[in-house]
Amino acid sequence: MVARARIRQPAKRVDEGLSVDATGVGIRRAYGTSVVGSHDQFAAADDRWNAIAAHALLRVVQSPDDFDAIVFDMGGVFMVPNPLVVGEAIRDRGVEVDLAVSSAADAHYQGVRGITELLATQTVEEADLDVWLPYDRRWLRAFGLTGATLDAAVEARNQARRDGTAVHKVWNHTLDHNIDAFHRIAASFATAIVSNNDGTAIDQCRRFGICQQEPGGPLPQVSAIIDSGAVGTAKPDPAIFAPALDRLATDPARTLYVGDTVHADVLGATRAGLPVVQLDPLDLHRDHDHWRLPDLVALAEALGA
């Protein structure tokens, strides 16, 4: 049976938490206003937090004791679009591109920022395929495309998406450091998955070595894997979180959601009453004031996992 509450672990940190001041220059471990250390005192012992200080990402202070369960998105957390698959689809439509796999992660987070900027002028629903155009443009720019080639590649990518290229055929470049860190977190907290997906999320979780719902297997067991393609509702609709919360049997206010987007994850989780952290490794959402971290490795450290 999946644990219903956090498994308490011995403290792995010198103190209880970490925050960053408004400038991002001075990083301090604190909860509330009780500062117990300075950047210089602990940076040498904890290079990970030193890197986070440079990003100025921790703007909301949370204690591990604030949470009984952690719920995770999939795309942008465990995997991103595979440039080899997308590049082939674009070339099949007459545009010659060479998309380096090494830029896969950075390109995705650049694309996410493109969708975020739409929020200034419109409501964003992922089912509206037009909202992916600014994602595609920034995503393709990250591979060095410019001018007429960029325009043609954006149009070709849009055509491929409208032709029905399945999510699981594109979103299969795994972020292995995040999967490994998830396994650490799952050993200390009850966990679940809530994903805007295409009905194959359960299979993806097994195939990518993330987790499983059934007991007794080789992967961490989660309480639920909720797939928008299977349940018929998608983020930012808060209703998609209800099945996961029911199976976790936790209070929304004590259930952290981890995603990579503002338009679906931050807005959806907030509407459902869940605290939320956005993975933003390139620090592209510094104009927002919600909790942001570079990756699940940093989250595992923040949670003491």
DRENKESE-660278 format. One line per 2 residues: number of its first residue (from 1); for each residue x, y, z of N, C-alpha, C. Coordinates in nm, 3 decimals. Layout:
REM DRENKESE-660278
NUM> X:Y:Z:X:Y:Z:X:Y:Z  ... $
//
This chain:
REM DRENKESE-660278
1> 0.085:-0.120:0.000:0.000:0.000:0.000:0.088:0.124:0.000  0.048:0.227:-0.072:0.124:0.351:-0.078:0.111:0.425:0.053 $
3> 0.222:0.480:0.101:0.219:0.558:0.226:0.126:0.676:0.211  0.051:0.707:0.317:-0.043:0.818:0.315:0.013:0.945:0.375 $
5> 0.129:0.936:0.434:0.189:1.055:0.495:0.339:1.047:0.477  0.401:1.157:0.501:0.545:1.162:0.481:0.617:1.068:0.576 $
7> 0.717:0.999:0.522:0.806:0.918:0.604:0.913:1.010:0.659  0.917:1.027:0.788:1.012:1.120:0.848:1.153:1.065:0.836 $
9> 1.245:1.149:0.792:1.384:1.111:0.774:1.472:1.198:0.863  1.588:1.147:0.901:1.681:1.231:0.977:1.718:1.355:0.897 $
11> 1.738:1.464:0.967:1.772:1.590:0.900:1.903:1.575:0.825  1.906:1.628:0.703:2.027:1.622:0.622:2.087:1.760:0.601 $
13> 2.025:1.862:0.666:2.073:1.998:0.646:2.116:2.056:0.780  2.194:2.158:0.774:2.241:2.222:0.895:2.126:2.287:0.969 $
15> 2.029:2.339:0.894:1.918:2.407:0.956:1.789:2.370:0.884  1.686:2.451:0.894:1.554:2.409:0.855:1.506:2.450:0.717 $
17> 1.573:2.538:0.648:1.520:2.578:0.518:1.608:2.678:0.448  1.555:2.736:0.341:1.636:2.827:0.264:1.549:2.930:0.196 $
19> 1.596:3.054:0.191:1.526:3.156:0.114:1.627:3.248:0.048  1.578:3.326:-0.048:1.662:3.419:-0.120:1.605:3.558:-0.106 $
21> 1.690:3.657:-0.088:1.637:3.792:-0.079:1.592:3.841:-0.216  1.531:3.958:-0.221:1.468:4.006:-0.343:1.567:4.024:-0.458 $
23> 1.691:4.050:-0.427:1.789:4.071:-0.533:1.848:3.942:-0.583  1.835:3.834:-0.503:1.895:3.707:-0.542:2.043:3.702:-0.513 $
25> 2.100:3.805:-0.454:2.243:3.807:-0.426:2.273:3.739:-0.294  2.198:3.774:-0.190:2.220:3.714:-0.059:2.125:3.598:-0.039 $
27> 2.177:3.478:-0.026:2.092:3.361:-0.004:2.098:3.324:0.142  1.982:3.299:0.203:1.976:3.278:0.346:1.891:3.157:0.378 $
29> 1.932:3.079:0.475:1.849:2.970:0.521:1.758:3.024:0.630  1.628:3.008:0.608:1.532:3.065:0.702:1.394:3.009:0.677 $
31> 1.309:3.017:0.775:1.167:3.007:0.758:1.109:3.126:0.832  1.012:3.193:0.770:0.963:3.317:0.827:1.073:3.420:0.823 $
33> 1.105:3.478:0.937:1.206:3.583:0.942:1.328:3.543:1.024  1.333:3.417:1.066:1.443:3.374:1.151:1.561:3.327:1.067 $
35> 1.655:3.416:1.045:1.772:3.383:0.964:1.877:3.318:1.052  1.926:3.201:1.009:2.020:3.127:1.093:2.155:3.107:1.027 $
37> 2.173:3.160:0.908:2.302:3.143:0.843:2.316:3.238:0.727  2.434:3.248:0.672:2.458:3.335:0.558:2.511:3.253:0.442 $
39> 2.511:3.314:0.326:2.560:3.246:0.206:2.702:3.196:0.226  2.789:3.281:0.280:2.930:3.244:0.295:2.948:3.128:0.391 $
41> 2.858:3.116:0.489:2.875:3.014:0.591:2.843:2.874:0.540  2.752:2.863:0.441:2.716:2.729:0.401:2.741:2.699:0.254 $
43> 2.779:2.798:0.173:2.793:2.773:0.030:2.899:2.668:0.000  3.010:2.672:0.073:3.117:2.577:0.047:3.073:2.434:0.075 $
45> 2.983:2.417:0.173:2.937:2.284:0.211:2.822:2.236:0.126  2.761:2.324:0.050:2.640:2.286:-0.024:2.637:2.359:-0.157 $
47> 2.710:2.308:-0.255:2.723:2.374:-0.384:2.590:2.384:-0.456  2.499:2.290:-0.428:2.370:2.294:-0.498:2.294:2.421:-0.464 $
49> 2.292:2.455:-0.336:2.221:2.577:-0.296:2.294:2.701:-0.344  2.424:2.692:-0.353:2.500:2.804:-0.407:2.457:2.832:-0.552 $
51> 2.437:2.724:-0.629:2.391:2.740:-0.766:2.251:2.801:-0.769  2.165:2.758:-0.678:2.030:2.814:-0.672:2.035:2.962:-0.638 $
53> 2.128:3.000:-0.552:2.141:3.142:-0.519:2.169:3.225:-0.643  2.254:3.170:-0.731:2.286:3.243:-0.854:2.163:3.261:-0.941 $
55> 2.072:3.163:-0.937:1.949:3.173:-1.015:1.846:3.267:-0.950  1.860:3.291:-0.821:1.761:3.370:-0.747:1.621:3.310:-0.762 $
57> 1.612:3.178:-0.746:1.485:3.111:-0.774:1.398:3.092:-0.650  1.455:3.086:-0.533:1.374:3.057:-0.416:1.318:3.187:-0.359 $
59> 1.199:3.223:-0.403:1.137:3.347:-0.357:1.022:3.322:-0.262  0.979:3.197:-0.251:0.876:3.159:-0.156:0.936:3.054:-0.064 $
61> 0.930:3.076:0.065:0.994:2.987:0.160:0.894:2.880:0.204  0.929:2.754:0.188:0.845:2.643:0.227:0.926:2.548:0.313 $
63> 0.861:2.492:0.415:0.923:2.392:0.500:0.882:2.254:0.455  0.971:2.155:0.461:0.930:2.018:0.430:0.811:1.972:0.514 $
65> 0.802:2.023:0.637:0.692:1.984:0.724:0.558:2.043:0.681  0.559:2.131:0.579:0.434:2.186:0.527:0.360:2.087:0.439 $
67> 0.425:1.977:0.399:0.368:1.890:0.297:0.354:1.746:0.345  0.241:1.685:0.310:0.219:1.543:0.335:0.236:1.461:0.208 $
69> 0.227:1.526:0.093:0.238:1.454:-0.034:0.287:1.550:-0.142  0.348:1.493:-0.246:0.398:1.571:-0.359:0.338:1.512:-0.486 $
71> 0.279:1.597:-0.569:0.220:1.555:-0.696:0.301:1.617:-0.810  0.326:1.539:-0.914:0.417:1.581:-1.021:0.347:1.584:-1.156 $
73> 0.380:1.687:-1.234:0.354:1.688:-1.377:0.453:1.591:-1.443  0.437:1.565:-1.572:0.531:1.479:-1.643:0.614:1.557:-1.744 $
75> 0.549:1.613:-1.849:0.622:1.688:-1.950:0.690:1.810:-1.890  0.818:1.827:-1.920:0.894:1.938:-1.864:0.950:1.909:-1.726 $
77> 0.905:1.799:-1.666:0.956:1.755:-1.536:1.040:1.628:-1.555  0.984:1.530:-1.624:1.054:1.404:-1.647:1.102:1.387:-1.791 $
79> 1.037:1.454:-1.883:1.080:1.443:-2.023:1.040:1.570:-2.098  1.105:1.591:-2.210:1.080:1.706:-2.298:1.073:1.656:-2.441 $
81> 1.028:1.739:-2.536:1.024:1.695:-2.675:1.161:1.652:-2.726  1.161:1.546:-2.803:1.284:1.491:-2.860:1.316:1.564:-2.990 $
83> 1.427:1.636:-2.995:1.462:1.710:-3.118:1.477:1.621:-3.240  1.519:1.498:-3.223:1.535:1.408:-3.337:1.400:1.377:-3.400 $
85> 1.299:1.354:-3.316:1.165:1.323:-3.366:1.104:1.445:-3.433  1.114:1.562:-3.366:1.057:1.683:-3.423:1.131:1.723:-3.551 $
87> 1.263:1.711:-3.550:1.341:1.746:-3.669:1.301:1.662:-3.788  1.278:1.532:-3.767:1.236:1.446:-3.877:1.100:1.489:-3.931 $
89> 1.007:1.526:-3.840:0.874:1.570:-3.884:0.883:1.699:-3.966  0.973:1.788:-3.927:0.989:1.913:-4.001:1.052:1.888:-4.137 $
91> 1.154:1.804:-4.142:1.219:1.772:-4.270:1.121:1.701:-4.364  1.033:1.618:-4.309:0.933:1.549:-4.392:0.840:1.648:-4.462 $
93> 0.835:1.770:-4.409:0.749:1.873:-4.467:0.830:1.975:-4.545  0.951:1.938:-4.584:1.028:2.015:-4.679:1.120:2.122:-4.623 $
95> 1.143:2.124:-4.492:1.230:2.225:-4.431:1.351:2.153:-4.372  1.469:2.187:-4.418:1.590:2.120:-4.373:1.639:2.183:-4.243 $
97> 1.641:2.106:-4.136:1.688:2.153:-4.006:1.777:2.046:-3.944  1.863:2.090:-3.855:1.949:1.999:-3.778:1.935:2.041:-3.632 $
99> 1.860:1.965:-3.553:1.828:2.002:-3.415:1.910:1.916:-3.321  2.002:1.979:-3.248:2.095:1.906:-3.161:2.024:1.858:-3.034 $
101> 2.041:1.731:-3.003:1.980:1.673:-2.883:2.028:1.744:-2.757  2.150:1.794:-2.759:2.207:1.859:-2.640:2.129:1.984:-2.599 $
103> 2.050:2.040:-2.690:1.972:2.160:-2.658:1.827:2.128:-2.621  1.793:2.001:-2.607:1.653:1.961:-2.587:1.591:2.027:-2.466 $
105> 1.657:2.021:-2.351:1.597:2.074:-2.228:1.585:2.227:-2.234  1.694:2.295:-2.270:1.689:2.441:-2.276:1.583:2.489:-2.374 $
107> 1.571:2.420:-2.487:1.472:2.460:-2.586:1.331:2.451:-2.529  1.305:2.345:-2.453:1.172:2.331:-2.395:1.139:2.447:-2.302 $
109> 1.230:2.480:-2.212:1.199:2.587:-2.115:1.190:2.722:-2.183  1.262:2.742:-2.292:1.243:2.863:-2.372:1.102:2.865:-2.431 $
111> 1.057:2.750:-2.481:0.923:2.742:-2.536:0.816:2.770:-2.434  0.835:2.719:-2.313:0.738:2.744:-2.205:0.722:2.894:-2.181 $
113> 0.834:2.966:-2.182:0.826:3.111:-2.162:0.742:3.176:-2.273  0.751:3.124:-2.393:0.671:3.177:-2.502:0.522:3.167:-2.474 $
115> 0.478:3.054:-2.418:0.337:3.039:-2.384:0.300:3.130:-2.267  0.390:3.143:-2.169:0.362:3.231:-2.055:0.330:3.372:-2.102 $
117> 0.402:3.419:-2.203:0.381:3.557:-2.249:0.243:3.577:-2.312  0.179:3.468:-2.356:0.042:3.480:-2.408:-0.057:3.519:-2.299 $
119> -0.025:3.485:-2.173:-0.118:3.509:-2.063:-0.147:3.657:-2.044  -0.060:3.743:-2.093:-0.082:3.888:-2.080:-0.202:3.934:-2.162 $
121> -0.240:3.856:-2.264:-0.344:3.902:-2.355:-0.459:3.804:-2.373  -0.446:3.681:-2.325:-0.552:3.583:-2.351:-0.549:3.470:-2.250 $
123> -0.660:3.397:-2.244:-0.665:3.272:-2.169:-0.598:3.163:-2.251  -0.521:3.078:-2.186:-0.444:2.976:-2.256:-0.499:2.838:-2.221 $
125> -0.539:2.765:-2.323:-0.580:2.626:-2.310:-0.497:2.544:-2.408  -0.431:2.440:-2.361:-0.341:2.363:-2.446:-0.412:2.293:-2.560 $
127> -0.543:2.268:-2.547:-0.617:2.204:-2.655:-0.628:2.295:-2.778  -0.613:2.427:-2.756:-0.608:2.523:-2.867:-0.468:2.518:-2.926 $
129> -0.453:2.453:-3.040:-0.319:2.430:-3.094:-0.246:2.558:-3.130  -0.319:2.667:-3.147:-0.252:2.794:-3.178:-0.164:2.843:-3.063 $
131> -0.195:2.802:-2.939:-0.113:2.849:-2.826:0.028:2.790:-2.831  0.047:2.685:-2.912:0.178:2.624:-2.922:0.269:2.696:-3.020 $
133> 0.215:2.790:-3.098:0.298:2.862:-3.195:0.411:2.941:-3.129  0.384:3.020:-3.022:0.497:3.088:-2.957:0.594:2.992:-2.889 $
135> 0.542:2.878:-2.841:0.632:2.775:-2.788:0.725:2.727:-2.899  0.667:2.693:-3.014:0.748:2.640:-3.125:0.853:2.741:-3.171 $
137> 0.815:2.867:-3.177:0.909:2.969:-3.226:1.029:2.981:-3.132  1.003:2.990:-3.003:1.115:3.001:-2.909:1.191:2.870:-2.900 $
139> 1.121:2.758:-2.910:1.186:2.626:-2.906:1.283:2.613:-3.023  1.240:2.648:-3.141:1.326:2.635:-3.260:1.438:2.737:-3.261 $
141> 1.413:2.856:-3.208:1.522:2.955:-3.196:1.635:2.902:-3.110  1.602:2.822:-3.010:1.704:2.769:-2.920:1.802:2.678:-2.993 $
143> 1.766:2.631:-3.111:1.856:2.548:-3.193:1.929:2.632:-3.297  1.913:2.764:-3.290:1.986:2.853:-3.379:1.914:2.890:-3.506 $
145> 1.789:2.853:-3.522:1.716:2.886:-3.644:1.675:3.033:-3.642  1.684:3.098:-3.757:1.647:3.239:-3.770:1.580:3.262:-3.905 $
147> 1.522:3.382:-3.919:1.473:3.429:-4.048:1.372:3.337:-4.114  1.387:3.323:-4.245:1.291:3.246:-4.324:1.291:3.098:-4.286 $
149> 1.408:3.047:-4.249:1.415:2.907:-4.207:1.335:2.885:-4.080  1.346:2.978:-3.985:1.269:2.969:-3.862:1.119:2.973:-3.892 $
151> 1.077:3.067:-3.975:0.935:3.079:-4.008:0.882:2.950:-4.072  0.959:2.895:-4.165:0.916:2.773:-4.233:0.912:2.655:-4.137 $
153> 1.010:2.648:-4.047:1.014:2.538:-3.951:0.897:2.546:-3.853  0.861:2.668:-3.810:0.745:2.685:-3.720:0.619:2.636:-3.789 $
155> 0.603:2.673:-3.914:0.484:2.630:-3.989:0.483:2.479:-4.007  0.598:2.420:-4.036:0.605:2.275:-4.053:0.575:2.202:-3.923 $
157> 0.626:2.256:-3.812:0.597:2.195:-3.681:0.449:2.206:-3.649  0.389:2.318:-3.683:0.246:2.336:-3.660:0.165:2.235:-3.742 $
159> 0.205:2.214:-3.866:0.137:2.117:-3.951:0.148:1.976:-3.892  0.266:1.941:-3.843:0.286:1.808:-3.785:0.198:1.788:-3.662 $
161> 0.187:1.892:-3.580:0.102:1.881:-3.462:-0.044:1.863:-3.502  -0.089:1.936:-3.601:-0.228:1.925:-3.646:-0.256:1.795:-3.720 $
163> -0.151:1.732:-3.772:-0.166:1.601:-3.836:-0.186:1.490:-3.734  -0.166:1.523:-3.605:-0.196:1.428:-3.500:-0.079:1.349:-3.447 $
165> 0.041:1.404:-3.455:0.157:1.336:-3.396:0.133:1.316:-3.247  0.133:1.192:-3.203:0.099:1.161:-3.064:0.202:1.219:-2.968 $
167> 0.153:1.258:-2.849:0.241:1.317:-2.747:0.355:1.223:-2.712  0.322:1.095:-2.692:0.425:1.002:-2.645:0.531:0.974:-2.751 $
169> 0.504:1.008:-2.877:0.604:0.990:-2.982:0.702:1.106:-2.988  0.666:1.219:-2.930:0.750:1.339:-2.933:0.815:1.363:-2.798 $
171> 0.738:1.350:-2.691:0.787:1.382:-2.557:0.856:1.260:-2.496  0.972:1.226:-2.547:1.041:1.107:-2.497:1.190:1.128:-2.474 $
173> 1.234:1.254:-2.468:1.373:1.282:-2.428:1.372:1.298:-2.276  1.423:1.200:-2.206:1.410:1.198:-2.060:1.512:1.288:-1.992 $
175> 1.469:1.344:-1.879:1.554:1.425:-1.792:1.595:1.335:-1.675  1.701:1.260:-1.695:1.736:1.153:-1.602:1.769:1.203:-1.463 $
177> 1.828:1.323:-1.452:1.859:1.375:-1.319:1.731:1.402:-1.240  1.624:1.443:-1.309:1.497:1.465:-1.241:1.431:1.333:-1.202 $
179> 1.441:1.232:-1.287:1.383:1.101:-1.254:1.454:1.043:-1.132  1.586:1.053:-1.128:1.661:1.003:-1.012:1.622:1.077:-0.885 $
181> 1.606:1.209:-0.894:1.568:1.287:-0.776:1.425:1.256:-0.734  1.337:1.230:-0.830:1.200:1.189:-0.796:1.203:1.062:-0.711 $
183> 1.287:0.968:-0.746:1.296:0.844:-0.669:1.334:0.873:-0.524  1.421:0.970:-0.503:1.456:1.010:-0.366:1.335:1.067:-0.294 $
185> 1.263:1.154:-0.361:1.146:1.217:-0.299:1.039:1.113:-0.269  1.018:1.019:-0.362:0.914:0.917:-0.344:0.944:0.823:-0.228 $
187> 1.070:0.817:-0.185:1.105:0.735:-0.069:1.068:0.803:0.062  1.037:0.933:0.056:1.008:1.008:0.178:0.867:1.064:0.183 $
189> 0.800:1.075:0.070:0.667:1.134:0.065:0.572:1.047:-0.017  0.444:1.051:0.018:0.342:0.997:-0.072:0.342:1.081:-0.199 $
191> 0.325:1.017:-0.314:0.338:1.087:-0.442:0.227:1.046:-0.538  0.204:1.131:-0.638:0.110:1.102:-0.745:0.153:1.181:-0.868 $
193> 0.092:1.147:-0.981:0.117:1.213:-1.109:-0.013:1.274:-1.159  -0.010:1.400:-1.204:-0.123:1.463:-1.274:-0.066:1.530:-1.397 $
195> -0.105:1.482:-1.515:-0.041:1.523:-1.639:-0.143:1.551:-1.748  -0.124:1.662:-1.821:-0.193:1.679:-1.948:-0.124:1.588:-2.049 $
197> -0.193:1.484:-2.094:-0.127:1.380:-2.171:-0.224:1.323:-2.274  -0.186:1.213:-2.335:-0.264:1.160:-2.446:-0.326:1.024:-2.418 $
199> -0.338:0.988:-2.291:-0.394:0.859:-2.254:-0.293:0.750:-2.230  -0.164:0.780:-2.249:-0.059:0.679:-2.234:0.034:0.708:-2.116 $
201> -0.008:0.793:-2.022:0.081:0.835:-1.913:0.126:0.716:-1.828  0.037:0.622:-1.799:0.074:0.507:-1.717:0.187:0.429:-1.784 $
203> 0.173:0.405:-1.913:0.278:0.333:-1.987:0.406:0.414:-1.992  0.396:0.546:-2.011:0.516:0.631:-2.015:0.591:0.624:-1.883 $
205> 0.517:0.627:-1.772:0.583:0.623:-1.641:0.664:0.496:-1.624  0.610:0.385:-1.671:0.686:0.259:-1.664:0.804:0.260:-1.762 $
207> 0.776:0.300:-1.885:0.877:0.293:-1.992:0.997:0.381:-1.963  0.973:0.498:-1.904:1.082:0.590:-1.875:1.145:0.568:-1.738 $
209> 1.098:0.465:-1.665:1.157:0.433:-1.536:1.124:0.534:-1.428  1.005:0.592:-1.435:0.966:0.695:-1.338:0.899:0.633:-1.217 $
211> 0.786:0.563:-1.240:0.706:0.511:-1.129:0.604:0.413:-1.182  0.527:0.355:-1.091:0.420:0.264:-1.127:0.309:0.276:-1.024 $
213> 0.187:0.236:-1.061:0.075:0.239:-0.966:0.064:0.110:-0.885  0.100:-0.003:-0.945:0.081:-0.131:-0.879:0.195:-0.158:-0.780 $
215> 0.167:-0.233:-0.674:0.271:-0.264:-0.576:0.364:-0.375:-0.626  0.482:-0.381:-0.566:0.570:-0.495:-0.585:0.662:-0.491:-0.704 $
217> 0.665:-0.383:-0.779:0.751:-0.376:-0.896:0.883:-0.308:-0.865  0.962:-0.284:-0.970:1.095:-0.227:-0.950:1.097:-0.076:-0.931 $
219> 0.985:-0.008:-0.962:0.981:0.138:-0.959:0.903:0.188:-0.837  0.925:0.314:-0.797:0.846:0.368:-0.687:0.697:0.359:-0.717 $
221> 0.617:0.320:-0.617:0.473:0.313:-0.634:0.411:0.448:-0.598  0.326:0.498:-0.685:0.254:0.623:-0.660:0.107:0.593:-0.636 $
223> 0.039:0.686:-0.569:-0.101:0.665:-0.537:-0.192:0.675:-0.658  -0.152:0.756:-0.757:-0.236:0.777:-0.874:-0.152:0.830:-0.990 $
225> -0.192:0.794:-1.111:-0.138:0.855:-1.233:-0.260:0.906:-1.310  -0.282:1.037:-1.303:-0.400:1.098:-1.363:-0.359:1.160:-1.497 $
227> -0.422:1.113:-1.603:-0.389:1.151:-1.741:-0.510:1.223:-1.800  -0.491:1.347:-1.845:-0.603:1.424:-1.899:-0.671:1.352:-2.015 $
229> -0.592:1.279:-2.094:-0.649:1.206:-2.206:-0.739:1.092:-2.164  -0.721:1.045:-2.041:-0.804:0.935:-1.989:-0.923:0.986:-1.910 $
231> -0.908:1.099:-1.839:-1.016:1.146:-1.751:-1.103:1.253:-1.815  -1.058:1.310:-1.927:-1.141:1.404:-2.000:-1.141:1.547:-1.950 $
233> -1.048:1.581:-1.864:-1.030:1.720:-1.822:-0.881:1.748:-1.810  -0.842:1.872:-1.833:-0.700:1.905:-1.839:-0.671:2.031:-1.758 $
235> -0.548:2.040:-1.709:-0.504:2.164:-1.646:-0.512:2.278:-1.747  -0.553:2.396:-1.705:-0.563:2.447:-1.568:-0.696:2.421:-1.497 $
237> -0.784:2.337:-1.552:-0.908:2.303:-1.482:-0.872:2.235:-1.349  -0.911:2.293:-1.237:-0.872:2.233:-1.108:-0.931:2.096:-1.084 $
239> -1.035:2.059:-1.159:-1.100:1.930:-1.137:-1.007:1.812:-1.161  -0.904:1.830:-1.244:-0.814:1.718:-1.274:-0.735:1.674:-1.151 $
241> -0.722:1.761:-1.052:-0.644:1.726:-0.933:-0.725:1.643:-0.834  -0.858:1.644:-0.845:-0.943:1.579:-0.745:-0.917:1.429:-0.732 $
243> -0.905:1.352:-0.841:-0.880:1.208:-0.824:-0.749:1.178:-0.752  -0.645:1.255:-0.781:-0.518:1.232:-0.713:-0.529:1.264:-0.564 $
245> -0.596:1.373:-0.531:-0.613:1.409:-0.390:-0.696:1.305:-0.317  -0.798:1.252:-0.384:-0.880:1.148:-0.321:-0.797:1.025:-0.288 $
247> -0.712:0.984:-0.380:-0.633:0.862:-0.358:-0.519:0.885:-0.259  -0.467:1.007:-0.257:-0.365:1.040:-0.157:-0.425:1.058:-0.019 $
249> -0.552:1.098:-0.014:-0.622:1.128:0.112:-0.549:1.240:0.188  -0.510:1.343:0.114:-0.440:1.456:0.175:-0.516:1.585:0.150 $
251> -0.492:1.682:0.236:-0.549:1.816:0.222:-0.478:1.886:0.106  -0.553:1.950:0.015:-0.485:2.023:-0.094:-0.379:2.120:-0.045 $
253> -0.405:2.188:0.068:-0.312:2.288:0.119:-0.181:2.226:0.166  -0.179:2.094:0.187:-0.058:2.025:0.231:-0.005:1.931:0.123 $
255> -0.048:1.955:-0.001:-0.007:1.871:-0.113:0.061:1.960:-0.217  0.191:1.947:-0.231:0.268:2.030:-0.323:0.256:1.978:-0.465 $
257> 0.232:2.069:-0.561:0.234:2.030:-0.702:0.361:2.083:-0.767  0.422:2.000:-0.851:0.548:2.032:-0.918:0.524:2.030:-1.068 $
259> 0.542:2.145:-1.133:0.524:2.152:-1.277:0.628:2.242:-1.340  0.609:2.272:-1.469:0.706:2.354:-1.540:0.644:2.474:-1.608 $
261> 0.510:2.488:-1.604:0.444:2.597:-1.675:0.362:2.683:-1.581  0.342:2.807:-1.622:0.251:2.896:-1.549:0.108:2.871:-1.595 $
263> 0.086:2.863:-1.726:-0.050:2.860:-1.780:-0.128:2.737:-1.738  -0.063:2.622:-1.722:-0.132:2.499:-1.683:-0.106:2.461:-1.539 $
265> 0.021:2.463:-1.498:0.058:2.407:-1.369:0.038:2.504:-1.253  0.096:2.622:-1.264:0.082:2.719:-1.155:-0.063:2.762:-1.140 $
267> -0.128:2.797:-1.251:-0.267:2.842:-1.242:-0.359:2.728:-1.202  -0.340:2.610:-1.259:-0.427:2.497:-1.226:-0.416:2.455:-1.081 $
269> -0.293:2.437:-1.034:-0.273:2.395:-0.896:-0.325:2.499:-0.798  -0.300:2.626:-0.828:-0.346:2.732:-0.739:-0.498:2.733:-0.731 $
271> -0.565:2.715:-0.843:-0.711:2.710:-0.843:-0.764:2.591:-0.763  -0.686:2.482:-0.760:-0.727:2.363:-0.685:-0.688:2.371:-0.539 $
273> -0.620:2.478:-0.498:-0.582:2.497:-0.358:-0.453:2.433:-0.319  -0.371:2.391:-0.419:-0.242:2.330:-0.390:-0.130:2.434:-0.396 $
275> -0.036:2.430:-0.304:0.088:2.507:-0.325:0.161:2.448:-0.445  0.241:2.530:-0.510:0.302:2.485:-0.636:0.444:2.537:-0.647 $
277> 0.530:2.459:-0.709:0.665:2.502:-0.744:0.684:2.477:-0.893  0.740:2.576:-0.962:0.768:2.565:-1.104:0.916:2.534:-1.126 $
279> 0.945:2.435:-1.209:1.083:2.410:-1.250:1.118:2.508:-1.360  1.217:2.591:-1.334:1.253:2.701:-1.423:1.404:2.714:-1.427 $
281> 1.473:2.615:-1.485:1.620:2.610:-1.475:1.692:2.725:-1.542  1.628:2.792:-1.638:1.692:2.905:-1.706:1.653:3.038:-1.642 $
283> 1.578:3.035:-1.534:1.536:3.157:-1.463:1.462:3.253:-1.558  1.371:3.199:-1.636:1.299:3.279:-1.736:1.172:3.342:-1.681 $
285> 1.135:3.306:-1.557:1.013:3.360:-1.497:1.045:3.442:-1.373  1.154:3.515:-1.380:1.193:3.596:-1.265:1.097:3.710:-1.240 $
287> 1.009:3.739:-1.338:0.908:3.843:-1.320:0.784:3.791:-1.249  0.785:3.664:-1.206:0.676:3.605:-1.130:0.721:3.583:-0.986 $
289> 0.623:3.577:-0.895:0.661:3.568:-0.753:0.625:3.434:-0.690  0.589:3.332:-0.771:0.564:3.201:-0.712:0.698:3.128:-0.692 $
291> 0.692:3.017:-0.620:0.811:2.938:-0.587:0.865:2.873:-0.714  0.994:2.890:-0.739:1.059:2.832:-0.856:1.190:2.767:-0.814 $
293> 1.224:2.658:-0.881:1.349:2.586:-0.858:1.405:2.540:-0.992  1.534:2.511:-0.999:1.591:2.470:-1.127:1.557:2.328:-1.168 $
295> 1.539:2.236:-1.071:1.517:2.096:-1.106:1.472:2.019:-0.983  1.446:1.890:-1.001:1.402:1.807:-0.888:1.515:1.776:-0.791 $
297> 1.638:1.788:-0.837:1.750:1.770:-0.744:1.742:1.879:-0.636  1.717:2.001:-0.677:1.702:2.111:-0.580:1.580:2.090:-0.493 $
299> 1.470:2.039:-0.550:1.351:2.013:-0.469:1.378:1.905:-0.365  1.447:1.799:-0.406:1.479:1.692:-0.310:1.561:1.747:-0.194 $
301> 1.655:1.836:-0.224:1.734:1.897:-0.118:1.645:1.984:-0.028  1.556:2.060:-0.088:1.468:2.147:-0.011:1.376:2.067:0.080 $
303> 1.338:1.946:0.036:1.248:1.861:0.114:1.322:1.769:0.211  1.454:1.774:0.208:1.531:1.686:0.295:1.526:1.541:0.254 $
305> 1.501:1.515:0.126:1.487:1.377:0.078:1.621:1.323:0.027 $
//
